[in-house]
């Protein structure tokens, strides 16, 4: 019985070790340009951790790419002029999401410890916080900012849960440094009854990652 238990522990350790050899983790950060439907684009950022799980038993360059990222995905409305109040009006939001992508990817070796990679797949997003503001300016040039929502999600100005598809392409140097561009296309309309403007996330990103 002891031999069976010992052998089972050895096999389990070997199995875990082989899986660990195919797993890489790293940190990532980058720039966002978000342009939800019916809104103008706004610049933000993303930062988080990511992992790669190699699938050499399927194909040498095949892998799973996954991560957890804090992402600012703001919006701005087009300028609107109120003829009665004689002032321009613009709505600005800065929602932050926790995005969790799970992609399938492939790396193509270019030689000299350099590889081209691409991955695509679904993501889910969880709205965390972010304000919505109204900026007005009179004909005399007097500006004013009014906070319409301290949290666009808890104040029901945007749905909290998002999902969609995304992908990235990039180059990996020395098996550690990655530079990539990506695009996430939200499939869920986040509009609410209190804010009935169409709102599907569309985010272009430029990222840099370091894999340990």
C-alpha positions in Angstrom: 0.0 0.0 0.0 2.8 2.4 0.9 4.5 1.6 -2.4 1.3 2.4 -4.3 0.9 5.7 -2.4 4.6 6.6 -3.0 4.4 5.8 -6.7 1.2 7.8 -7.0 2.9 10.8 -5.4 5.9 10.5 -7.7 3.7 10.3 -10.8 1.6 13.3 -9.6 4.8 15.3 -9.0 6.1 14.5 -12.5 2.8 15.4 -14.0 2.7 18.7 -12.2 6.3 19.4 -13.2 5.6 18.7 -16.9 2.6 21.1 -16.8 4.7 23.8 -15.1 7.3 23.5 -17.8 4.7 24.6 -20.3 3.3 27.5 -18.2 4.7 31.0 -18.4 3.4 34.0 -16.4 4.1 37.7 -16.9 3.1 41.3 -16.5 1.6 43.5 -19.1 0.6 47.2 -19.6 -0.4 49.3 -22.5 -2.4 52.1 -24.1 -6.2 51.9 -25.0 -8.1 53.8 -27.5 -11.8 53.1 -26.8 -14.6 54.1 -29.0 -17.9 52.6 -27.9 -20.7 52.6 -30.5 -22.5 56.1 -30.7 -19.6 57.7 -28.8 -16.3 59.4 -29.7 -13.0 57.8 -28.9 -11.0 58.4 -25.7 -7.5 57.3 -24.6 -7.0 55.1 -21.6 -4.7 52.4 -20.3 -4.6 48.7 -19.4 -2.4 46.9 -16.8 -2.4 43.4 -15.4 -1.0 39.9 -15.4 -1.1 37.2 -18.1 -0.2 33.6 -18.7 0.7 31.3 -21.5 0.1 27.5 -21.4 2.0 25.7 -24.1 0.2 22.8 -25.9 3.2 21.0 -27.4 1.3 17.7 -27.5 -1.1 19.2 -29.9 1.3 21.4 -31.9 4.7 22.9 -31.1 3.7 26.6 -31.4 0.1 26.3 -30.1 -0.7 27.7 -26.7 -3.5 29.2 -24.5 -3.2 32.9 -23.7 -5.1 34.2 -20.7 -5.0 37.1 -18.3 -6.6 39.5 -15.8 -6.4 43.2 -16.7 -7.6 46.5 -15.3 -8.7 48.5 -18.3 -9.9 52.1 -18.6 -12.4 52.3 -21.5 -13.8 55.8 -21.5 -16.1 57.7 -23.9 -17.0 61.2 -25.0 -20.1 62.3 -26.7 -20.0 64.6 -29.7 -20.5 68.2 -28.9 -24.1 69.4 -28.6 -25.3 73.0 -28.6 -28.4 73.8 -26.6 -30.1 76.8 -28.3 -32.4 77.5 -25.3 -29.6 77.6 -22.8 -27.1 78.9 -25.3 -24.3 76.6 -24.3 -22.4 73.7 -25.6 -22.8 70.3 -23.9 -20.6 67.2 -23.9 -20.9 64.0 -21.8 -17.7 62.2 -20.7 -17.4 58.9 -19.0 -14.4 57.0 -17.6 -15.5 53.4 -16.8 -12.9 50.9 -15.6 -13.4 47.2 -16.4 -11.7 44.0 -15.1 -11.2 42.1 -18.3 -10.5 38.3 -18.5 -9.5 37.1 -21.9 -9.0 33.4 -22.8 -7.5 33.0 -26.2 -5.9 30.3 -28.4 -2.6 31.4 -30.0 0.2 30.3 -32.1 3.9 31.3 -32.3 6.0 31.3 -35.5 9.7 31.2 -34.9 11.6 33.8 -36.9 15.0 32.7 -35.6 17.5 34.4 -33.3 15.2 34.0 -30.3 12.5 36.0 -32.1 8.9 34.9 -32.7 5.8 36.2 -34.3 2.6 35.4 -32.4 -1.1 35.8 -32.8 -4.0 34.8 -30.6 -7.8 35.2 -30.7 -10.8 34.3 -28.5 -13.5 35.4 -26.1 -13.3 37.7 -23.1 -15.5 38.7 -20.3 -15.5 42.1 -18.6 -16.7 43.2 -15.2 -17.5 46.9 -14.7 -15.8 48.1 -11.5 -16.2 51.9 -11.2 -16.0 55.2 -13.2 -17.8 58.5 -13.3 -20.0 60.1 -15.9 -19.8 63.9 -16.2 -21.5 66.7 -18.2 -19.3 69.5 -19.4 -20.9 72.7 -20.4 -19.6 76.0 -21.9 -21.5 79.2 -22.4 -21.1 81.6 -25.3 -19.1 83.8 -22.9 -16.6 80.9 -22.4 -17.7 80.0 -18.9 -17.1 76.2 -18.3 -18.8 74.0 -15.7 -18.6 70.3 -14.9 -21.5 68.4 -13.3 -21.1 64.8 -12.1 -24.0 62.8 -13.3 -22.9 59.5 -11.8 -20.2 58.6 -9.3 -20.2 55.0 -10.5 -21.8 54.4 -13.9 -22.4 50.7 -13.0 -24.0 51.0 -9.6 -25.9 54.1 -10.8 -27.4 52.0 -13.7 -25.9 54.2 -16.5 -24.1 51.1 -17.9 -24.5 47.4 -17.5 -21.8 45.9 -15.3 -21.1 42.7 -17.2 -19.6 42.7 -20.7 -18.4 40.0 -23.1 -17.0 39.8 -26.6 -14.2 38.6 -28.8 -10.7 39.9 -29.2 -7.3 39.2 -30.7 -3.7 40.3 -30.7 -0.7 40.1 -33.0 2.9 40.9 -32.0 6.5 40.0 -31.7 8.4 38.2 -28.9 12.1 38.9 -28.3 14.5 36.7 -26.3 11.5 34.6 -25.1 10.6 37.3 -22.6 9.7 40.7 -24.0 6.5 41.0 -26.1 5.1 43.9 -28.1 1.6 43.6 -29.5 -1.4 45.4 -30.9 -4.9 44.2 -30.2 -8.6 44.8 -30.7 -11.6 43.8 -28.5 -15.1 43.9 -29.9 -17.9 43.9 -27.3 -20.9 41.9 -28.3 -23.2 43.0 -25.4 -25.0 46.3 -25.5 -24.4 48.0 -22.2 -27.1 50.6 -22.5 -29.7 50.9 -19.7 -33.1 52.4 -19.3 -31.6 55.5 -17.6 -29.0 55.8 -20.4 -30.6 54.4 -23.6 -27.7 55.2 -25.9 -26.2 52.2 -27.7 -23.0 51.2 -25.9 -20.9 48.3 -27.2 -17.2 48.4 -26.2 -14.7 48.7 -29.1 -11.1 49.0 -27.9 -7.8 49.2 -29.8 -4.7 48.6 -27.7 -1.0 48.7 -27.9 0.7 46.5 -25.2 4.1 45.5 -23.9 4.6 42.4 -21.7 7.4 40.7 -19.9 7.2 37.0 -19.4 9.1 35.4 -16.5 
